[in-house]
Amino acid sequence: MPDILLKTRDVAERLGVHPATVLRRQGELGVVKLNGRVLRFPESSVASFIESHRPAMERAP
């Protein structure tokens, strides 16, 4: 089953950050470029990122 591709604003909402932050960290999130310009993020990559950063996110006030 193909992975769902998320827009930058969707990823930002899931992470609770500004879309610009998502764009700065796109390399860590496994970005996919469509037509050389359009950025999409595989849902599984975003889920892995969240899981790997969960302890840090839980410590934040």
VODO-12669 format. One record per residue (C-alpha): residue number from 0; chain; residue in three letters; x, y, z. Coordinates in nm, 2 decimals, padded with zeros to 4 digits. Last residue first. Layout:
N
+------+------+------+--------+--------+--------+
| kenu | kemi | paba |   east |  north |     up |
+------+------+------+--------+--------+--------+
|  NUM |    A |  Ala |      X |      Y |      Z |
...
+------+------+------+--------+--------+--------+
// end
This chain:
61
+------+------+------+--------+--------+--------+
| kenu | kemi | paba |   east |  north |     up |
+------+------+------+--------+--------+--------+
|   60 |    A |  Pro |  00.74 |  02.24 |  02.93 |
|   59 |    A |  Ala |  00.95 |  02.02 |  02.69 |
|   58 |    A |  Arg |  01.05 |  01.69 |  02.85 |
|   57 |    A |  Glu |  00.78 |  01.50 |  02.65 |
|   56 |    A |  Met |  00.90 |  01.64 |  02.32 |
|   55 |    A |  Ala |  01.26 |  01.52 |  02.39 |
|   54 |    A |  Pro |  01.14 |  01.17 |  02.48 |
|   53 |    A |  Arg |  00.92 |  01.17 |  02.16 |
|   52 |    A |  His |  01.19 |  01.26 |  01.92 |
|   51 |    A |  Ser |  01.23 |  00.91 |  01.76 |
|   50 |    A |  Glu |  00.86 |  00.85 |  01.76 |
|   49 |    A |  Ile |  00.78 |  01.19 |  01.60 |
|   48 |    A |  Phe |  01.04 |  01.13 |  01.33 |
|   47 |    A |  Ser |  00.91 |  00.78 |  01.26 |
|   46 |    A |  Ala |  00.56 |  00.91 |  01.23 |
|   45 |    A |  Val |  00.68 |  01.18 |  00.99 |
|   44 |    A |  Ser |  00.86 |  00.92 |  00.78 |
|   43 |    A |  Ser |  00.55 |  00.70 |  00.77 |
|   42 |    A |  Glu |  00.33 |  00.99 |  00.66 |
|   41 |    A |  Pro |  00.56 |  01.05 |  00.36 |
|   40 |    A |  Phe |  00.64 |  01.43 |  00.34 |
|   39 |    A |  Arg |  00.56 |  01.63 |  00.03 |
|   38 |    A |  Leu |  00.75 |  01.91 | -00.14 |
|   37 |    A |  Val |  00.66 |  02.06 | -00.47 |
|   36 |    A |  Arg |  00.96 |  02.20 | -00.66 |
|   35 |    A |  Gly |  01.14 |  01.94 | -00.87 |
|   34 |    A |  Asn |  00.82 |  01.80 | -01.03 |
|   33 |    A |  Leu |  00.75 |  01.63 | -00.70 |
|   32 |    A |  Lys |  01.01 |  01.64 | -00.43 |
|   31 |    A |  Val |  00.99 |  01.39 | -00.15 |
|   30 |    A |  Val |  01.10 |  01.49 |  00.20 |
|   29 |    A |  Gly |  01.23 |  01.24 |  00.45 |
|   28 |    A |  Leu |  01.17 |  01.43 |  00.78 |
|   27 |    A |  Glu |  01.53 |  01.48 |  00.89 |
|   26 |    A |  Gly |  01.61 |  01.65 |  00.55 |
|   25 |    A |  Gln |  01.30 |  01.87 |  00.58 |
|   24 |    A |  Arg |  01.42 |  02.03 |  00.90 |
|   23 |    A |  Arg |  01.42 |  02.39 |  00.77 |
|   22 |    A |  Leu |  01.10 |  02.33 |  00.58 |
|   21 |    A |  Val |  00.93 |  02.19 |  00.88 |
|   20 |    A |  Thr |  01.04 |  02.49 |  01.09 |
|   19 |    A |  Ala |  00.90 |  02.72 |  00.82 |
|   18 |    A |  Pro |  00.56 |  02.54 |  00.86 |
|   17 |    A |  His |  00.54 |  02.66 |  01.22 |
|   16 |    A |  Val |  00.54 |  02.39 |  01.49 |
|   15 |    A |  Gly |  00.29 |  02.16 |  01.66 |
|   14 |    A |  Leu |  00.44 |  01.85 |  01.51 |
|   13 |    A |  Arg |  00.11 |  01.72 |  01.36 |
|   12 |    A |  Glu |  00.01 |  02.08 |  01.25 |
|   11 |    A |  Ala |  00.35 |  02.14 |  01.09 |
|   10 |    A |  Val |  00.32 |  01.81 |  00.90 |
|    9 |    A |  Asp | -00.01 |  01.92 |  00.76 |
|    8 |    A |  Arg |  00.12 |  02.26 |  00.67 |
|    7 |    A |  Thr |  00.41 |  02.10 |  00.48 |
|    6 |    A |  Lys |  00.18 |  01.88 |  00.28 |
|    5 |    A |  Leu |  00.15 |  01.51 |  00.35 |
|    4 |    A |  Leu |  00.21 |  01.21 |  00.12 |
|    3 |    A |  Ile |  00.03 |  00.90 |  00.21 |
|    2 |    A |  Asp |  00.24 |  00.59 |  00.17 |
|    1 |    A |  Pro |  00.15 |  00.34 | -00.10 |
|    0 |    A |  Met |  00.00 |  00.00 |  00.00 |
+------+------+------+--------+--------+--------+
// end
